[in-house]
Amino acid sequence: MIASFSSIEKSLSHYVPNTSWVRITVVLVFLFLLVGLELLLLNLAGRANHDYGLWINESGRQRMWSQRILRYLAQDVQGIPGSKEAGRLSIRSMQEQYESLISKKDSFPESVKRLYFEQPGGADELVNRLWIESEKVFSSDSPNPAILKDILREVDQKTLAKLDSIVATFQKEAETEIRQLVLTQIGLKCFTILT
């Protein structure tokens, strides 16, 4: 036997005498769900903003360390005291910071991963080459200016350009992700207003 809607309503009215409370409860549950979704979207936007901010900052520091190493290389070739030690310290600092950044690579957008690890000429390859070649100059008692010229040309034309490209790509990806979350949030608000 199939029960009709009115018979179900009558049987429910025995347990819930006033159906307006049921409607109010359903509306309240729906509103709580929408508020929960809103809070989730805000949390996701905040987390994305935080993550991208850190990655952009750390990527920008890689460029700064590269420039600092170049400065100490030039000073070393000129025979300025303390430049070897300062240059080696800059290499170690860049390496530590780079390892910290790369340890998060699984979270990077694919476009950034390609810039770091594409072969040949990815940032990973270029910064490692910078460290190796710079260490050779700092280890030499009489550094060869021609080697410095080669390093400068390589770093200036390729490494710094690649590091700039990484920062710009992180910024673009961050803007895209935040924009998508904001649009979803706006859609959710419109849906709430319409219902």
C-alpha positions, -999 to +999 in steps of 0.1 A: +000+000+000+014+034-010+008+061+015-003+095+002+014+128+011-016+138+032-014+106+053+023+112+058+016+148+068-011+137+092+012+111+108+040+137+112+016+162+126+012+138+155+049+142+163+053+178+150+021+196+157+031+229+141+047+226+106+059+262+106+086+251+131+098+225+107+100+251+079+119+275+102+143+247+112+149+238+076+156+274+068+180+278+097+199+247+088+202+259+053+214+293+065+240+276+088+252+256+059+256+287+037+275+305+065+297+274+069+305+275+032+312+312+033+336+307+062+353+278+043+358+300+012+372+328+034+396+303+050+407+290+016+413+326+003+433+335+034+454+303+031+460+308-006+470+344+000+494+334+028+510+306+008+515+326-023+528+355-003+554+333+013+564+318-021+566+352-038+587+365-009+611+335-009+614+335-047+622+372-047+649+365-021+665+341-045+670+369-070+684+391-042+709+364-032+720+360-068+727+397-071+746+397-038+768+368-049+776+387-081+786+418-062+810+397-040+824+380-071+832+414-086+847+426-054+868+394-051+882+399-086+891+434-077+909+421-046+886+437-020+893+421+014+864+400+029+846+395-003+854+357-005+840+351+030+810+373+024+804+356-010+806+321+005+783+331+033+758+345+006+760+312-013+753+292+019+724+315+028+709+312-007+713+275-006+695+272+027+667+295+017+664+277-017+661+243+000+634+257+022+615+270-008+620+238-029+608+216+000+573+230-008+575+223-045+547+197-043+523+226-035+535+248-063+513+254-093+524+234-124+535+265-142+560+273-115+572+238-112+580+239-150+600+271-145+621+255-117+627+221-132+624+223-170+654+210-188+675+225-200+676+259-184+653+256-154+659+278-124+671+248-104+698+241-129+708+278-132+711+285-095+731+253-089+755+264-117+758+298-102+768+283-068+794+260-084+809+286-106+810+312-079+826+288-055+853+282-080+861+319-082+860+322-044+883+292-040+909+307-064+938+327-050+939+348-081+904+348-097+902+352-135+882+382-146+872+363-178+854+337-156+836+364-138+825+379-171+811+345-181+793+341-148+779+376-150+766+371-185+750+338-176+734+351-144+723+384-159+708+369-191+694+336-178+693+332-140+679+366-130+654+365-159+642+331-148+639+341-112+619+372-122+597+350-143+590+327-113+580+356-091+557+370-118+542+335-123+535+331-086+518+365-086+497+357-116+487+323-102+478+339-068+456+365-085+439+338-105+432+316-075+420+345-053+398+357-082+382+323-085+375+321-048+360+356-047+337+347-077+326+315-059+319+336-028+299+361-048+279+333-064+272+319-030+259+352-018+237+357-048+223+322-043+216+330-007+198+362-016+177+345-042+166+317-019 
